[in-house]
Amino acid sequence: MLVGVFAFCALFFAYRFAAGLGASTALNDGYPWGIWIAFDVVVGTALGCGGYAVALLVYILNKGTYHPLVRPALLTSALGYTMASIAIHFDVGRPWLLYRIPLFPAHWNFDSALFEVALCVMTYVAVLWLELSPAFMEKWSQGPAGFLKRTSEKAAPIVDKAMPWLIALGLLLPTMHQSSLGTVMLLTGQKLHPLWNTPLLPLLFLVSCLGMGYAVVVFESALSAGVLGRRRETPMLASLAGVMVPVLAIFTLVRFVDLGLRGRLGLLGTFDLYTGMFLLETVLFLAPAFMLLSQKARSDAGNLFRAAMVMILAGSVYRLDAYIVAFRPGSRFAYFPSFAELMVTLGVVALEVILYVVIVKYFPILSAPGAEAPARTARA
């Protein structure tokens, strides 16, 4: 079914490049970006922060208990960021020139937040696949003699030696570009509604990606257990969920304290679309915090799954609001994604799910609960 959905949506991939942005999208001079940036890139990369969030726990806070979650989280991140990179090609006017960003340093604009995001995302995609490469090389090195086996046996020691540097880059790059995604909207000035326009926007984007990253790890693990018939990792996920509660509480507290210090709490009494969306975000961020407050609640697999879904929804709504709903370019402009835009986004999501299923079926990505990390990839 997913293959059929992707095949149908691929027709709109071709239509976008054959007809151009003007004919295939609802973009205009007021809204230079739409759902391909707001959802596929801004939300998609946050959903791909599972590897970043788990790496912070395992490598910075030395919580080795969560090591079995590293590979699935890395795969989710690698696919999420790769799909975001593909989506960028649909959104820009001349996608065939994107290769120049990493290859022409003489033209780099260090004052551009968008340049930082683009360069970081491109580099991070490569880092993620290299971090995940031991899983592929393990499989290929155990296979029949040939190019893949020879290459895997030669490359594995090199990747092992480079792994500490890759892990360091894997922690640095998301910190830079996730905060810069908030900086981009800060640069829109008064066009961004005051409930979202704050100097703390880069920090809020960074914290929200951590919450979404943790939630995706829980969501993916629970879903793979149900679909692939794996044993549930509920005790480990319950422990991980305990990390989410303070992240969600800090995010909400920072927003309200910031509004109070800048004298903007009164905006919540206007009862318009913006107030409604802000309050909806607040409810969505606080709901999973209360759902996971007690140890007993965190040990309930069903409750964990529901809380993760609400957390993903909360971060997604916040980012879509910041990039589209709260963005006010003027009364002359309006935006709602065209059918072609929606189909392209659906096709990108379908492709990501197809690749995830194929990779976890053929490569050692999902570890059994309590299993030790493979020797070669003790750091991957």
N, C-alpha and C positions, 0 to 999 in steps of 0.2 A: 504493500500500500504506500509506504513512504517513497519507494522508488517511483511509483506512478505519480505521486504528488510532485516529486522533484522534476520528473520528466515534463509534466504540464507547466510547471513554473519556469523551467528552462526556456520555454518559448518566449517568455517575457524578458529573460536575460537577453535573448537575441533581439527582441523588439526594442529594448532600451538602446542598444548600440546601433541598430539600424535606423531608428526614428530620431534619436537624440534626446537630450534632457527635456527640452521644451514640450515635445509631443508626448513623452512617456511619463512625465511627472506633473504634480500640481505646484511645483516650486515657482516662485516669482521674485521680483526685486526686493520684496520685504522679507521673504522667507527663503534665503539662499540654501538652507539645508532643511531636510525633512526627516521622514522616518528612517531612511537609510543611515543617516548619521545618528539621530537621537536613539533609535532602537538598536540597529545592527552594530554600531560602533560604541556609543556611550553606554548603553545598557549591556550590550554583548560582551564588551571587555570587562565590565564589572562582574558579570556572571562567570567570566573566565578567570577570576581572581582566586579561585579555590586553591590553586597551586601556591600563590603568593601567601594566602592566609595560613595554610598548613605549614609552609616553609618557615614562616615567622615563629610558629609554635615549636616546630621540630629543631630548627637550626639556631634560632636566636634565644628562645626561652628554654631550649634543651628538653623539650617534652617528647622523648623518643617513643612514648606510648602510641603516638599518632602516626608512626612511620608507615604502617600498612596503608594509610590513606594517601601517602605521597604520590604514588604512581597514578591512581585514578584521578587525583586532583590535578596532577600535571597534564594528563590527557585532556581533561575538561578545559584546562587553561589553553593548551596548545590549539585545540580545535576552536575554542571561542575566539582567540585572537587571530587565528588564521581566517576564520569566517569574517571577522571584522575587517581584515585586510582585503579580502575579496570584495566586501560591500563598498569599501572606499572606491574601488574601480568603477562601480556603477554611478557614484555620486559626482566624481570630478569630470570636468569637461574634456580633458585630454589625458586619460588614464595611461596611455602608452609612454608618458613622460615621468611617471612616478619613480621609475628606476633611478632617476637622477638624484633623488633625495639622499640616499646613502653614498652614491658614487661620485658626487661633485662637491666635495667639501669647500672648494673655493667660493661656491655660491651660497653657503649656509648663512641663514639670517638668525643670529643668536638672540635677537630681540623678539622673535615670533614664538608665541605659545603653541601655535598650530604646528610649527616646524618641530618643536620639542616633542609634541605628541606623535607626529608622524615618524620621526627618527627612532624614538624610544619603542614604539609599537613594532616597527620593522625589525629592530634589533632583538626585541623580546621574543618575537615569533621564532627567530633562529635559535635563541637561547633555550626556549622551551622544548623544541624538538631535539636539540642536543642533549638536554637533561633527560629526556625520555628515551633517547636512542639506546641505552643499555637494554631496555626491554625488547627492542627489535633485534638487537645483536645476539641476545641470549637465544632467541628462537632460531635465528638464521644459523648460528654457530653449531646448533644441534641438528641441522638439516643435512641434506645430501651435499657432497662436494660440488663446488661451483663458485661463481663470482661472489655471491652474497656471503657464503661461508668464509671464503678467504678474506674478504674485506672486513667482515665482522671480527675475525680473529686478530687482524692487524690493527683495527681502529679501537677496539675495546680498551686496551691499555692506555692509549692516548686520551680517550674520553675520561677514563678514570683519573688520570693525572690532572686533567683540566677541570674536573668536577667542582673543586672548591671555588674556582674563579666563576664558573657558570652559576653556581648557587648564589654567590655574591651579586653577580649581575642580575640574577632572577629576583633578588630582593630590592635592588636599587631601582631598576627600570620602572616597575609598576608604581613605586612610590613617587617617582618623578612624573610619569605621564597621567596617572589617575588624578593627582592634584592639579595638573595643568589642564585637564578637562574642565575643572571648575574655574580655572583662571580664564579660559576662553570665554565663558559666559560673563565673568566679571568685567571683561573688556567691552561688553555691550552697553555698559553704563545704565542710563535711565530707561533703556528699552526693556530691561529686566525688572519685573515687579519687585517692589521693596521687600516683600516677604521672603524672597529668594536672593535678592541682591545684597550680599554682605561680603566684607573682606575675608570672612572665614569660609567662603565658598570652596577654595582649594582643600581646606581641612575637612569640610563636610563631605566632599566627593571622595576623599581618601578613606574616611571612616566608613562611609556607606559601602564602598567596595569591599572592605573587610567583612562587614556583616553579610553581604551578598555572597562573598566567597565561601564563608563558613556554611551558609545555608545551602549552597549548591553542592558542597561535599556531602552533607547529610541527605539532601534530596537524591543525589545520584546514587549514593550507597544503598539507600532504602529501595529505590526503584530497580536497581540492578539485582538486588536480592529477590525482589518479587518477580521480575521478568525472567531472569536467568536461573532462578532456583537456587541461589547461593544462601548460605547461612547468614542470618542477620548479624550486623555488627553493633547491636543496640548498646551494650555497655560502653564501647569506645565512643559512639556517637552521642550518648548521654553526657559523657565527660566533655566532649567537644561543645555540646550545646550550652554547657555551663559558661563557656567563654563568650557566647553570643550575648548573654543577658547584659553584662556591663557595656558591651559595644553599643547595643541598642539604646541603653539608658544614657550613655555619654552623648550619643548623637542627638537625642531629643533634648537633653539638658542644655547642650551647647547652643542649639537653635533658639530656645526660649530665653536663655540668659542674654544671648546676643541681641535678640529683638528688644528685650527690656533695657539693656544698656544704651541702645541706639534710639530709644523712645518710639518704637514701632509696634508695640503690643496692641495699641489702639486700633491698628488695621484689622485685627481679628474681629472687630465689632461691626465691620461693614457688610457682612453676610452676602458677598458676591461670589462669583466663580472661583476667584483666587483664594478667598478665605476658605471656601468649601474644600478646595484641593489641598490646601495646607493642613486643614484639620483632618482630612482623610489620610494624608501621609502620616500625621502624628499618631492616629489610631492604629494604622498598619504597623508602625514601628514599635508601639508600646504593646500591642496585642501579643506578639510572640514572646516578648520579655516576661509578661505575666504568665503565658502558657508554659514557660520553661523555668519558672521561679523556684519550684521545689524539686528535690532529687527524685521524688516519686513520679512527678509529671515528666521529667526528663527521661525516665526509664521506660516510659510508655512509647513503643515504636510508632503507633498511630499518631500520638500527640506530637512526637518529634517531626514526623513527616508533614503534618499540617502546619506546625510552627515554621518549618523551613519554607514551605510554599508561601505563607504570609510574608515572611521576611524577604523573599525574592520579589514578591509583588510590591512590598513597601519601597525597596530600593529602586525598582523599575519605575514606579509612579513618580518618585522624587526626581529621578533623572529626566524622565520624559517631560515633567512639569518645567524643570529648569531650562530645558532646551527648546520646548515648543509652547506649552500652555502659558507659562509665565513670561514668555518672550513677546514683547508688544512693539512691533515695528511701525505701527500707525494704523489708523482706522481704515485706510485705503486697501490694506492687505489682509488676506485671510489664507489659511492653509488647512487642507485636509488631504491626506495621501490619496493619490489616484489608485485605481484598481491595479495598474501595472506595478506601482510601488509596493503595494501590499503583496502581490504575487512574487515579486523578487525577494522580499523579506521572508515570505513563507518558504520559498525555494532554498534560501540560504540556511534556514533553520532545519529544513528536511535533510539537506546535504550533511549538516553537522551531526544529526542523529544517526544517519546511515553510516557515516564514517566511524562514529563512536561504537556502534554495535559491531561493525566488522572488525575493528581493531581489538576490542576486548575479547572477541571470540577467538582470534587467531594469535594473540600475543599475551605474554604473562603480565597483565596490568592489574587485575583484581586479585588481591592476596586474601588468603583465608584468615579469619579473625585470629589474632594472636600469633600469626606466622611471622617468622623472622624475615627480615629483608634479605633478598638474594645477596650473596657475598660480594659479587662484582659491583652491585649497585647499592652498597651500604649507605652511600651518600646521595644517591639519585632519588 
